[in-house]
Amino acid sequence: MLLASPERDPCTPLTEAQYHQLDEFPDRPIDASGPGLWIGGIAFVPADLESAIESVDSLSEEWGVEVTFTPSGQAKFREAQRCGVNVAIEISVDGRLISRPILRQEILGNVVRIDGGFDEESATAMARRLVPD
């Protein structure tokens, strides 16, 4: 399978054909991702997540999920950014690709926003999936 796998270095950019294949099939399963949240090939466990809440971007008016990391999650997120800037970082939940944003600058804080074509209902469901009540 083409997507993330233990054999593929996540820091090696995909070819243009591979990238477009990902864009065409955003719900395709990802080999290396198991249950839960994975960012840049790194698994985040519930103890890594302080909160997750659905939110609307004030500029684009698009729904997303705002995730706040605990100190352990923040350390893992720094590791997930190991490939550097101007490289796509894969975000998946329960083995499904959510998005592959290009990291334009290093994110140093403990809050990130996950976008991926959400509407209000799916953003709420994703937030509850990541950090159940």
OpenMM code with the backbone's topology and positions (N, CA, C; nanometers):
from openmm import Vec3, app, unit

residues = "MET LEU LEU ALA SER PRO GLU ARG ASP PRO CYS THR PRO LEU THR GLU ALA GLN TYR HIS GLN LEU ASP GLU PHE PRO ASP ARG PRO ILE ASP ALA SER GLY PRO GLY LEU TRP ILE GLY GLY ILE ALA PHE VAL PRO ALA ASP LEU GLU SER ALA ILE GLU SER VAL ASP SER LEU SER GLU GLU TRP GLY VAL GLU VAL THR PHE THR PRO SER GLY GLN ALA LYS PHE ARG GLU ALA GLN ARG CYS GLY VAL ASN VAL ALA ILE GLU ILE SER VAL ASP GLY ARG LEU ILE SER ARG PRO ILE LEU ARG GLN GLU ILE LEU GLY ASN VAL VAL ARG ILE ASP GLY GLY PHE ASP GLU GLU SER ALA THR ALA MET ALA ARG ARG LEU VAL PRO ASP".split()
positions = [
    Vec3(0.0839, -0.1178, 0.0000),
    Vec3(0.0000, 0.0000, 0.0000),
    Vec3(0.0879, 0.1235, 0.0000),
    Vec3(0.0428, 0.2280, -0.0625),
    Vec3(0.1220, 0.3479, -0.0855),
    Vec3(0.1437, 0.4337, 0.0381),
    Vec3(0.0460, 0.4469, 0.1217),
    Vec3(0.0495, 0.5473, 0.2267),
    Vec3(0.1559, 0.5165, 0.3312),
    Vec3(0.1412, 0.5792, 0.4462),
    Vec3(0.2420, 0.5639, 0.5504),
    Vec3(0.2620, 0.4167, 0.5835),
    Vec3(0.3841, 0.3773, 0.5950),
    Vec3(0.4150, 0.2406, 0.6333),
    Vec3(0.5457, 0.2426, 0.7099),
    Vec3(0.5735, 0.1379, 0.7875),
    Vec3(0.6981, 0.1377, 0.8636),
    Vec3(0.8211, 0.1497, 0.7737),
    Vec3(0.8087, 0.1081, 0.6477),
    Vec3(0.9232, 0.1131, 0.5567),
    Vec3(0.9454, 0.2514, 0.4965),
    Vec3(0.8409, 0.3363, 0.4929),
    Vec3(0.8530, 0.4670, 0.4292),
    Vec3(0.8924, 0.5720, 0.5320),
    Vec3(1.0010, 0.6418, 0.5060),
    Vec3(1.0461, 0.7503, 0.5928),
    Vec3(0.9500, 0.8678, 0.5757),
    Vec3(0.8820, 0.9119, 0.6827),
    Vec3(0.7859, 1.0209, 0.6679),
    Vec3(0.8505, 1.1529, 0.6282),
    Vec3(0.9826, 1.1630, 0.6391),
    Vec3(1.0500, 1.2859, 0.5999),
    Vec3(1.0848, 1.2885, 0.4512),
    Vec3(1.0660, 1.1775, 0.3822),
    Vec3(1.0906, 1.1727, 0.2383),
    Vec3(0.9635, 1.2137, 0.1674),
    Vec3(0.9670, 1.3240, 0.0939),
    Vec3(0.8453, 1.3693, 0.0271),
    Vec3(0.7932, 1.2658, -0.0714),
    Vec3(0.6602, 1.2605, -0.0848),
    Vec3(0.5977, 1.1745, -0.1840),
    Vec3(0.6189, 1.2331, -0.3222),
    Vec3(0.6133, 1.1473, -0.4230),
    Vec3(0.6155, 1.1976, -0.5598),
    Vec3(0.4843, 1.2705, -0.5844),
    Vec3(0.4791, 1.3521, -0.6886),
    Vec3(0.3558, 1.4248, -0.7182),
    Vec3(0.2398, 1.3293, -0.7436),
    Vec3(0.2647, 1.2190, -0.8132),
    Vec3(0.1588, 1.1211, -0.8404),
    Vec3(0.1079, 1.0602, -0.7099),
    Vec3(0.1980, 1.0276, -0.6165),
    Vec3(0.1573, 0.9710, -0.4888),
    Vec3(0.0766, 1.0730, -0.4086),
    Vec3(0.1205, 1.1971, -0.4097),
    Vec3(0.0515, 1.3023, -0.3352),
    Vec3(-0.0911, 1.3207, -0.3872),
    Vec3(-0.1066, 1.3228, -0.5200),
    Vec3(-0.2407, 1.3394, -0.5774),
    Vec3(-0.3276, 1.2180, -0.5495),
    Vec3(-0.2678, 1.1016, -0.5406),
    Vec3(-0.3450, 0.9831, -0.5059),
    Vec3(-0.4008, 0.9985, -0.3640),
    Vec3(-0.3219, 1.0537, -0.2724),
    Vec3(-0.3699, 1.0766, -0.1371),
    Vec3(-0.4841, 1.1768, -0.1366),
    Vec3(-0.4702, 1.2839, -0.2150),
    Vec3(-0.5743, 1.3857, -0.2193),
    Vec3(-0.7052, 1.3296, -0.2736),
    Vec3(-0.6965, 1.2378, -0.3693),
    Vec3(-0.8168, 1.1816, -0.4289),
    Vec3(-0.8888, 1.0857, -0.3356),
    Vec3(-0.8159, 1.0218, -0.2479),
    Vec3(-0.8733, 0.9182, -0.1620),
    Vec3(-0.8430, 0.9479, -0.0155),
    Vec3(-0.9014, 1.0563, 0.0397),
    Vec3(-0.8655, 1.0949, 0.1764),
    Vec3(-0.9058, 0.9957, 0.2837),
    Vec3(-0.9985, 0.9030, 0.2545),
    Vec3(-1.0409, 0.8078, 0.3562),
    Vec3(-0.9697, 0.6738, 0.3469),
    Vec3(-0.8676, 0.6657, 0.2629),
    Vec3(-0.7933, 0.5408, 0.2462),
    Vec3(-0.7222, 0.5052, 0.3780),
    Vec3(-0.7264, 0.3782, 0.4190),
    Vec3(-0.6573, 0.3401, 0.5429),
    Vec3(-0.5065, 0.3645, 0.5336),
    Vec3(-0.4448, 0.3889, 0.6456),
    Vec3(-0.2999, 0.4099, 0.6529),
    Vec3(-0.2393, 0.2909, 0.7262),
    Vec3(-0.1400, 0.2272, 0.6661),
    Vec3(-0.0795, 0.1071, 0.7231),
    Vec3(-0.0254, 0.1273, 0.8643),
    Vec3(0.0539, 0.2329, 0.8851),
    Vec3(0.1281, 0.2470, 1.0102),
    Vec3(0.0453, 0.3028, 1.1240),
    Vec3(-0.0750, 0.3444, 1.0958),
    Vec3(-0.1561, 0.4068, 1.1997),
    Vec3(-0.2546, 0.3083, 1.2574),
    Vec3(-0.2531, 0.2986, 1.3858),
    Vec3(-0.3510, 0.2156, 1.4539),
    Vec3(-0.4577, 0.3037, 1.5148),
    Vec3(-0.5242, 0.2555, 1.6163),
    Vec3(-0.6278, 0.3336, 1.6813),
    Vec3(-0.5726, 0.4628, 1.7400),
    Vec3(-0.6560, 0.5644, 1.7420),
    Vec3(-0.6191, 0.6907, 1.8027),
    Vec3(-0.5574, 0.7882, 1.7055),
    Vec3(-0.5000, 0.8938, 1.7615),
    Vec3(-0.4417, 1.0033, 1.6853),
    Vec3(-0.2948, 0.9751, 1.6542),
    Vec3(-0.2587, 0.9933, 1.5276),
    Vec3(-0.1194, 0.9819, 1.4829),
    Vec3(-0.0840, 1.1098, 1.4085),
    Vec3(0.0292, 1.1684, 1.4427),
    Vec3(0.0780, 1.2874, 1.3726),
    Vec3(0.2229, 1.2618, 1.3370),
    Vec3(0.2543, 1.2744, 1.2083),
    Vec3(0.3919, 1.2528, 1.1637),
    Vec3(0.4452, 1.1161, 1.1987),
    Vec3(0.3572, 1.0157, 1.1984),
    Vec3(0.3986, 0.8792, 1.2281),
    Vec3(0.4147, 0.8491, 1.3755),
    Vec3(0.3748, 0.9405, 1.4625),
    Vec3(0.3882, 0.9219, 1.6066),
    Vec3(0.2496, 0.9080, 1.6684),
    Vec3(0.2325, 0.8054, 1.7503),
    Vec3(0.1040, 0.7801, 1.8160),
    Vec3(0.0896, 0.8679, 1.9396),
    Vec3(-0.0290, 0.9228, 1.9557),
    Vec3(-0.0631, 1.0009, 2.0735),
    Vec3(-0.1665, 0.9226, 2.1528),
    Vec3(-0.1386, 0.8982, 2.2801),
    Vec3(-0.2301, 0.8245, 2.3676),
    Vec3(-0.3157, 0.9263, 2.4436),
    Vec3(-0.4249, 0.8800, 2.5064),
    Vec3(-0.5116, 0.9747, 2.5778),
    Vec3(-0.4367, 1.0636, 2.6778),
    Vec3(-0.3350, 1.0126, 2.7430),
    Vec3(-0.2599, 1.0938, 2.8397),
    Vec3(-0.1835, 1.2084, 2.7734),
    Vec3(-0.1681, 1.2047, 2.6408),
    Vec3(-0.0983, 1.3117, 2.5683),
    Vec3(-0.1903, 1.4281, 2.5322),
    Vec3(-0.3218, 1.4081, 2.5488),
    Vec3(-0.4190, 1.5075, 2.5058),
    Vec3(-0.4947, 1.5639, 2.6251),
    Vec3(-0.4812, 1.6932, 2.6462),
    Vec3(-0.5523, 1.7590, 2.7563),
    Vec3(-0.6985, 1.7828, 2.7175),
    Vec3(-0.7187, 1.8291, 2.5926),
    Vec3(-0.8554, 1.8548, 2.5469),
    Vec3(-0.8591, 1.8535, 2.3950),
    Vec3(-0.9795, 1.8387, 2.3429),
    Vec3(-1.0061, 1.8500, 2.1998),
    Vec3(-1.1450, 1.9100, 2.1866),
    Vec3(-1.1556, 2.0160, 2.1086),
    Vec3(-1.2841, 2.0849, 2.0955),
    Vec3(-1.3033, 2.1287, 1.9512),
    Vec3(-1.4258, 2.1144, 1.9038),
    Vec3(-1.4563, 2.1601, 1.7690),
    Vec3(-1.4541, 2.3133, 1.7680),
    Vec3(-1.4106, 2.3699, 1.6555),
    Vec3(-1.4039, 2.5156, 1.6463),
    Vec3(-1.4160, 2.5584, 1.5006),
    Vec3(-1.4562, 2.6833, 1.4829),
    Vec3(-1.4679, 2.7418, 1.3498),
    Vec3(-1.3545, 2.8418, 1.3331),
    Vec3(-1.2813, 2.8319, 1.2234),
    Vec3(-1.1746, 2.9270, 1.1932),
    Vec3(-1.2379, 3.0628, 1.1641),
    Vec3(-1.1903, 3.1679, 1.2293),
    Vec3(-1.2514, 3.3001, 1.2150),
    Vec3(-1.2322, 3.3594, 1.0751),
    Vec3(-1.1286, 3.3190, 1.0036),
    Vec3(-1.1056, 3.3725, 0.8695),
    Vec3(-1.1733, 3.2898, 0.7610),
    Vec3(-1.1508, 3.1592, 0.7637),
    Vec3(-1.2039, 3.0732, 0.6580),
    Vec3(-1.3461, 3.0257, 0.6858),
    Vec3(-1.3894, 3.0373, 0.8122),
    Vec3(-1.5194, 2.9882, 0.8568),
    Vec3(-1.5347, 2.8373, 0.8366),
    Vec3(-1.4223, 2.7636, 0.8350),
    Vec3(-1.4236, 2.6184, 0.8220),
    Vec3(-1.4095, 2.5548, 0.9596),
    Vec3(-1.4776, 2.4399, 0.9753),
    Vec3(-1.4724, 2.3671, 1.1007),
    Vec3(-1.3434, 2.2880, 1.1120),
    Vec3(-1.2955, 2.2742, 1.2338),
    Vec3(-1.1780, 2.1940, 1.2634),
    Vec3(-1.1837, 2.1499, 1.4084),
    Vec3(-1.0765, 2.0865, 1.4529),
    Vec3(-1.0670, 2.0399, 1.5911),
    Vec3(-0.9403, 2.0990, 1.6514),
    Vec3(-0.9581, 2.1704, 1.7614),
    Vec3(-0.8456, 2.2303, 1.8325),
    Vec3(-0.8029, 2.1342, 1.9423),
    Vec3(-0.6776, 2.0894, 1.9358),
    Vec3(-0.6243, 1.9920, 2.0312),
    Vec3(-0.5227, 2.0616, 2.1211),
    Vec3(-0.5379, 2.0421, 2.2522),
    Vec3(-0.4413, 2.0936, 2.3489),
    Vec3(-0.3659, 1.9739, 2.4060),
    Vec3(-0.2331, 1.9792, 2.3968),
    Vec3(-0.1489, 1.8698, 2.4434),
    Vec3(-0.1103, 1.8873, 2.5892),
    Vec3(-0.0922, 1.7759, 2.6576),
    Vec3(-0.0291, 1.7743, 2.7891),
    Vec3(0.1219, 1.7898, 2.7634),
    Vec3(0.2038, 1.8035, 2.8672),
    Vec3(0.3487, 1.8117, 2.8439),
    Vec3(0.4032, 1.6919, 2.7646),
    Vec3(0.3547, 1.5703, 2.7912),
    Vec3(0.4037, 1.4543, 2.7150),
    Vec3(0.3607, 1.4639, 2.5686),
    Vec3(0.2396, 1.5116, 2.5445),
    Vec3(0.1920, 1.5283, 2.4076),
    Vec3(0.2674, 1.6375, 2.3347),
    Vec3(0.3003, 1.7441, 2.4050),
    Vec3(0.3763, 1.8527, 2.3437),
    Vec3(0.5152, 1.8034, 2.3020),
    Vec3(0.5781, 1.7206, 2.3853),
    Vec3(0.7090, 1.6637, 2.3506),
    Vec3(0.6964, 1.5744, 2.2272),
    Vec3(0.5905, 1.4935, 2.2206),
    Vec3(0.5695, 1.4079, 2.1029),
    Vec3(0.5440, 1.4923, 1.9785),
    Vec3(0.4689, 1.6017, 1.9934),
    Vec3(0.4410, 1.6866, 1.8784),
    Vec3(0.5684, 1.7519, 1.8269),
    Vec3(0.6582, 1.7908, 1.9162),
    Vec3(0.7886, 1.8438, 1.8714),
    Vec3(0.8615, 1.7385, 1.7883),
    Vec3(0.8567, 1.6118, 1.8330),
    Vec3(0.9203, 1.5023, 1.7588),
    Vec3(0.8515, 1.4813, 1.6233),
    Vec3(0.7199, 1.4974, 1.6193),
    Vec3(0.6459, 1.4796, 1.4941),
    Vec3(0.6863, 1.5837, 1.3897),
    Vec3(0.7417, 1.6951, 1.4351),
    Vec3(0.7856, 1.8018, 1.3449),
    Vec3(0.9316, 1.7853, 1.3025),
    Vec3(0.9892, 1.6692, 1.3291),
    Vec3(1.1323, 1.6453, 1.3073),
    Vec3(1.1760, 1.6643, 1.1627),
    Vec3(1.0845, 1.6532, 1.0673),
    Vec3(1.1216, 1.6658, 0.9257),
    Vec3(1.1482, 1.8102, 0.8872),
    Vec3(1.1062, 1.9044, 0.9708),
    Vec3(1.1309, 2.0450, 0.9435),
    Vec3(1.0147, 2.1121, 0.8728),
    Vec3(1.0366, 2.2366, 0.8367),
    Vec3(0.9316, 2.3156, 0.7726),
    Vec3(0.9265, 2.2888, 0.6223),
    Vec3(0.8150, 2.3269, 0.5633),
    Vec3(0.7876, 2.3094, 0.4208),
    Vec3(0.7803, 2.1628, 0.3798),
    Vec3(0.7421, 2.0780, 0.4742),
    Vec3(0.7228, 1.9358, 0.4494),
    Vec3(0.5834, 1.8998, 0.5013),
    Vec3(0.5129, 1.8153, 0.4269),
    Vec3(0.3800, 1.7715, 0.4713),
    Vec3(0.3927, 1.6824, 0.5939),
    Vec3(0.2974, 1.6947, 0.6835),
    Vec3(0.2928, 1.6115, 0.8032),
    Vec3(0.1582, 1.5386, 0.8021),
    Vec3(0.1630, 1.4071, 0.8059),
    Vec3(0.0408, 1.3270, 0.7976),
    Vec3(-0.0294, 1.3227, 0.9329),
    Vec3(-0.1609, 1.3465, 0.9307),
    Vec3(-0.2435, 1.3387, 1.0504),
    Vec3(-0.3510, 1.2346, 1.0234),
    Vec3(-0.3580, 1.1331, 1.1098),
    Vec3(-0.4592, 1.0293, 1.0918),
    Vec3(-0.5241, 0.9985, 1.2265),
    Vec3(-0.6462, 0.9482, 1.2184),
    Vec3(-0.7195, 0.9046, 1.3369),
    Vec3(-0.7813, 0.7697, 1.3041),
    Vec3(-0.7535, 0.6730, 1.3899),
    Vec3(-0.8072, 0.5377, 1.3726),
    Vec3(-0.7774, 0.4805, 1.2337),
    Vec3(-0.6548, 0.5062, 1.1855),
    Vec3(-0.6117, 0.4489, 1.0590),
    Vec3(-0.6646, 0.5184, 0.9354),
    Vec3(-0.7265, 0.6351, 0.9501),
    Vec3(-0.7784, 0.7098, 0.8366),
    Vec3(-0.7041, 0.8423, 0.8250),
    Vec3(-0.6587, 0.8720, 0.7042),
    Vec3(-0.5908, 0.9987, 0.6799),
    Vec3(-0.6907, 1.1118, 0.6955),
    Vec3(-0.6593, 1.2085, 0.7816),
    Vec3(-0.7439, 1.3251, 0.8024),
    Vec3(-0.6950, 1.4396, 0.7155),
    Vec3(-0.5649, 1.4658, 0.7203),
    Vec3(-0.5078, 1.5724, 0.6381),
    Vec3(-0.3564, 1.5565, 0.6290),
    Vec3(-0.2978, 1.6288, 0.5351),
    Vec3(-0.1528, 1.6305, 0.5165),
    Vec3(-0.1079, 1.7751, 0.4989),
    Vec3(-0.1206, 1.8565, 0.6033),
    Vec3(-0.0825, 1.9965, 0.5876),
    Vec3(0.0683, 2.0125, 0.5714),
    Vec3(0.1048, 2.1186, 0.5014),
    Vec3(0.2463, 2.1565, 0.4894),
    Vec3(0.2801, 2.2399, 0.6122),
    Vec3(0.3793, 2.1981, 0.6867),
    Vec3(0.4228, 2.2708, 0.8055),
    Vec3(0.5016, 2.3933, 0.7591),
    Vec3(0.4433, 2.5110, 0.7690),
    Vec3(0.5068, 2.6341, 0.7215),
    Vec3(0.6042, 2.6932, 0.8224),
    Vec3(0.5816, 2.6643, 0.9502),
    Vec3(0.6747, 2.7075, 1.0547),
    Vec3(0.6616, 2.6116, 1.1713),
    Vec3(0.7661, 2.6004, 1.2495),
    Vec3(0.7616, 2.5115, 1.3649),
    Vec3(0.6569, 2.5622, 1.4642),
    Vec3(0.5786, 2.4717, 1.5169),
    Vec3(0.4762, 2.5050, 1.6148),
    Vec3(0.5326, 2.4711, 1.7523),
    Vec3(0.5507, 2.5723, 1.8359),
    Vec3(0.6164, 2.5542, 1.9644),
    Vec3(0.5190, 2.5393, 2.0806),
    Vec3(0.3969, 2.5832, 2.0651),
    Vec3(0.2995, 2.5789, 2.1740),
    Vec3(0.2412, 2.4407, 2.1954),
    Vec3(0.1395, 2.4356, 2.2803),
    Vec3(0.0784, 2.3063, 2.3099),
    Vec3(-0.0615, 2.2931, 2.2488),
    Vec3(-0.0984, 2.3841, 2.1573),
    Vec3(-0.2293, 2.3797, 2.0927),
    Vec3(-0.2100, 2.3755, 1.9415),
    Vec3(-0.2790, 2.2807, 1.8774),
    Vec3(-0.2780, 2.2725, 1.7307),
    Vec3(-0.4225, 2.2599, 1.6829),
    Vec3(-0.4436, 2.2989, 1.5614),
    Vec3(-0.5764, 2.2876, 1.5003),
    Vec3(-0.5665, 2.1876, 1.3859),
    Vec3(-0.6566, 2.0910, 1.3858),
    Vec3(-0.6619, 1.9905, 1.2801),
    Vec3(-0.7777, 2.0257, 1.1881),
    Vec3(-0.7458, 2.0510, 1.0628),
    Vec3(-0.8465, 2.0754, 0.9602),
    Vec3(-0.8518, 1.9527, 0.8715),
    Vec3(-0.9643, 1.9291, 0.8118),
    Vec3(-0.9746, 1.8129, 0.7242),
    Vec3(-1.1120, 1.7982, 0.6621),
    Vec3(-1.1704, 1.9094, 0.6187),
    Vec3(-1.2995, 1.9023, 0.5536),
    Vec3(-1.4131, 1.8689, 0.6486),
    Vec3(-1.4034, 1.9143, 0.7716),
    Vec3(-1.5069, 1.8867, 0.8710),
    Vec3(-1.6274, 1.9778, 0.8521),
    Vec3(-1.7435, 1.9273, 0.8916),
    Vec3(-1.8585, 2.0130, 0.9161),
    Vec3(-1.8755, 2.0133, 1.0680),
    Vec3(-1.9751, 2.0843, 1.1186),
    Vec3(-1.9903, 2.0943, 1.2638),
    Vec3(-2.0070, 1.9572, 1.3291),
    Vec3(-2.0886, 1.8723, 1.2692),
    Vec3(-2.1151, 1.7403, 1.3272),
    Vec3(-1.9903, 1.6525, 1.3296),
    Vec3(-1.9168, 1.6488, 1.2184),
    Vec3(-1.7980, 1.5632, 1.2146),
    Vec3(-1.6857, 1.6188, 1.3017),
    Vec3(-1.6752, 1.7517, 1.3140),
    Vec3(-1.5742, 1.8105, 1.4026),
    Vec3(-1.6048, 1.7760, 1.5485),
    Vec3(-1.7320, 1.7827, 1.5843),
    Vec3(-1.7729, 1.7470, 1.7204),
    Vec3(-1.7444, 1.5997, 1.7479),
    Vec3(-1.7779, 1.5141, 1.6522),
    Vec3(-1.7529, 1.3703, 1.6686),
    Vec3(-1.6036, 1.3418, 1.6819),
    Vec3(-1.5207, 1.4102, 1.6014),
    Vec3(-1.3758, 1.3892, 1.6087),
    Vec3(-1.3223, 1.4351, 1.7442),
    Vec3(-1.3661, 1.5497, 1.7922),
    Vec3(-1.3200, 1.5986, 1.9230),
    Vec3(-1.3566, 1.5007, 2.0334),
    Vec3(-1.4788, 1.4477, 2.0281),
    Vec3(-1.5220, 1.3509, 2.1299),
    Vec3(-1.4454, 1.2190, 2.1169),
    Vec3(-1.4093, 1.1825, 1.9949),
    Vec3(-1.3323, 1.0592, 1.9732),
    Vec3(-1.1936, 1.0743, 2.0345),
    Vec3(-1.1316, 1.1899, 2.0159),
    Vec3(-0.9956, 1.2102, 2.0651),
    Vec3(-0.9905, 1.2212, 2.2174),
    Vec3(-1.0850, 1.2937, 2.2754),
    Vec3(-1.0876, 1.3112, 2.4213),
    Vec3(-1.2323, 1.2898, 2.4673),
    Vec3(-1.2668, 1.1632, 2.4960),
    Vec3(-1.4029, 1.1353, 2.5408),
    Vec3(-1.4328, 1.2028, 2.6737),
    Vec3(-1.5603, 1.2313, 2.6967),
    Vec3(-1.6020, 1.2942, 2.8246),
    Vec3(-1.5705, 1.2076, 2.9431),
] * unit.nanometer
topology = app.Topology()
chain = topology.addChain("A")
for resn in residues:
    res = topology.addResidue(resn, chain)
    for name in ("N", "CA", "C"):
        topology.addAtom(name, app.Element.getBySymbol(name[0]), res)
